[in-house]
């Protein structure tokens, strides 16, 4: 197999034909993600950004924007080659190209409440995208989004009460946000595969689902991310670095979870 056929089979075809992920592109995107996280973290440190709840709150509308714009592509509103920009992983680059300059400008001109001004643009854009979706598509499975959010919230409340009593270091807003985000993703995946005929795109979850069934996604997410949260909250590392990693984990759970739930809402 020559280089072009290798690239086409493992990278291009997975996007063009929506074949899902394979071990090669999964490893590649993971490496790129790690490098991008390090680069963005070092760049933002120059602006003395505090990676706290306000930072996450300011970014959340852009996460919603990415999820809802992804559904615009799922619904067939866009045609190739433009539609490829709205597929993973390119959509992360697209949203970053909007969010990052906005964040930098907000930090320069509205330092005190930068997160409000920064998040406002994301809120306007995500609201406009959702209006487009709900105005042009029929709501088929209205229950999926509230069910995914509701079960995630219920599990997060249980997490809160347990950690507040026994593992207080894990009972902080960002750790609870990680848990909630991945519960949304886990429940949306389970509901979509179990009841609506969808399938899993990612390599490892696809293996576990084929082996044990869709139900495994919720306990798998629970165990894995509780362990990750425990490691982060007990490590004696730079607090800003830990919080930035938490932010990345929140995005990696909430973005696909919301996208999946919205997509299934319209059954596209």
N, C-alpha and C positions, 0 to 999 in steps of 0.2 A: 504493500500500500504506500503510494507516494504521499508527500506532505499535504498537497491540496486535498486528496481524498480523505486523509486523516482528519483535517480541519473540517471538511464538509460533513463527514459522518458523525463526528463527536461534538461539534460546536454549532455549525450552521443549520444542519437538518433539525436539531433539537428545538431551534427557535422557529424556523420557517414552517415546519410541519407539526409543531407543538407535540413533540414526542416525549417530552419530559426530560428528566436529568439522567445522566449515565455516570459511571464512576470517574471517567476522565474529566468531563466538564465540571462535575461536582468538586473534585479536588482543585481544579484550576480556579473556579470562582471562589472557593474557600481561601486559597492563597492570596488572590487579588483582594478579597475582603479584608484579610488580616493586614496586608500592606496599606490598603486605603484607610483603615481605622487608625493605624499608627501615624500616617501622614496627616490626616485630618486632626487627630488629637494634638500632635506637635504644633500644627499651624494655629489651632484655636488657643493653645496655651499662650501664644504670643499676644493674644488679645485679653489675657487674664480672665477668661471665661470660667465661671464657677459651674461645674456640672452637677447641678442640683435639681430639685423639683421644678423650679421655674424654667430651667433649660429644657427639661423634658416636656413641660406644658407648652412651651413655645414651639417645639418641634412636632407635637402631636397632630396639629392640623395638616402638616405636610405629609405625615404618615397616612392620614385619612385621604388626602389628595392623591397620593400614589396608589392607594387601594382602589379608589373610585375611578381614577383614570384608567387603571388596568382593566376594570370592568367595561369601560367604554370600548376598549379593544376587544374584549371577550364578546361583546354584543354585536360586533361586526360593523361599527360605525366608521372604522378606519380601514384603509386598504393598503396592501404592500406597495412600496417598501416602508411607508410611513408607520404602518402598524407595528413593524419590528422594533421601533424605538419605544413602544409601550409594552413590551414584553420583558420579563426577567431574563438577563440581568440589566439590560439596557435602560429599563425604566428607573432603576436606582440612580443611574447617571443623570437621566433627564430631570428627576426631582431634585437631585443634589445641585444641578446647575441653576435651578430656580432658588432653592433654599439658601445655599451658601452665600451668594452675594447679598441676599436680603439680610441674613444674619450679620454679616460684616458691616453693612451700612447701619443696621440698628445698633450695633455695638459702638459705632463711631459717633452717632448723632443722638442716641437715646440710651445712654449707658445705664441709667438708673432703672428704667423699666423696659429694657431692650426686648425682653421676651414677649411683652404685650404687643409691641409694634411689629416685631418679627412674626409672631404667630398670627397677627391679624391678616396678613396677606395670604397665608396658608388657609386661614378660615374662610376668607372670601372665595378663593379659588376652589377649595373643596366643596363649599356650599353650592357654588355655581355648577360644578360637575355633578353633584348629587341631584340638583334640580333637573339637569339635562337627562340623567338616567331615569328619574321617576316620571318625567314628563313624556318620555319617548318609549318606555318599556312597560309591559304589564307586570304587575306584582303577582307572581305565581305561588311562591312559597313564602308567605308573609311571616311565618313563624320562625324561620331559620335564624335571622339576625337576633331577635329578642331571646331566642332559646340559647344561642351561643353565648351572648353577653350575660344572660341570666345565670346559666350554669357556671360560667367563669366567675361571676361575682359571688355566687354561693360558695364555691370552692375557696375563693380568696378570703371570704369571711372566716371560714374554718381555719385556713392557714393563719390568719391574723390572730385568732384566739389561741391557737396552739403555740405559735411562736411568741406571743405576748407573755404566755405563762412559762414556757420551758426554754425558749431560745430567743431571748430578747434582742440579741444583736441582729437577728434576721427579721425583726419586726420593724422595718423602716420603710418609708414610702416607695423608694426605688426598687427594693427587693419585692415588695408586694406588687408593684407595677409589672415586674418581670413575670411573676407568677400568674397574674391576671392575663397578661398578653398571651402567654403560651397556653393557658387554659382556653382562651377564645379560639386560638388556632387548633388546639386538640379537639375541642367540642365541634367546631365547624367541620373539621376533617371527618370525624366520626359520623356526624349527622348526614353529611353529603354522600359518603360512601355507603353507609348502612341503609339509608332510606331513599336516596335520590339518584343513585346510579353513577355517581362521579368516581374518579380514580385518583390515586396519589401520584404526584409528579416526582417526588424526591426518592433517591435510591434507598437509603436505610429505612425510612418509614414504610416504603412500598414493600420491602422485605418482611418487616414485622407484621404488616397488615396481611400479606399473603400467607404468613405462617400462622398467625393467631387470630386474625379477624380485625375488623375496624375498631372494635371496642378497646383494643390495646393502646390506641393513641392517647387516651386520657391518662391512664396510669403511667404510661411510658413518659409522657411529658411531665407528669407530676414528680415522679421519682428523679428523673434526670435533672430537672431545673431546681428542685429543692436541693439536690446535691451541689449544683453549680452555685446557687445562692449561698449555701453554707460555706463553700470554699472562698467565695468572694468576701463574705462578711467576717471570716475568721483570719483572713490573710493580713499580715502586717505590711501592707504595701501603701503606696501613695493613694490618698483618699480620692483625689481627682481622677486618677487613672482608673480606679475601681468603679467610680461612678460613671465614667465614660463607657466602660465596658458594659455596665448595667444598661445604659442608654441604648447601646447597640443591640443588646439582647432583647430589649423592649421592642425595638423596631422590627427585629427578625421574627418576633412572635405576632405582634399586633398587625403588621402590614399584610402578611398572607392570610391571617385569620379574618380580618375585615374584608379583604378581597374575596375570599372564598364564600363568606356569608352573604355578601352583596351579590355575588355572581349567582348563587343558588336562589336568592330571593327572586331574581328575574328569570331563573332557569335558562341561563345562556352558557 
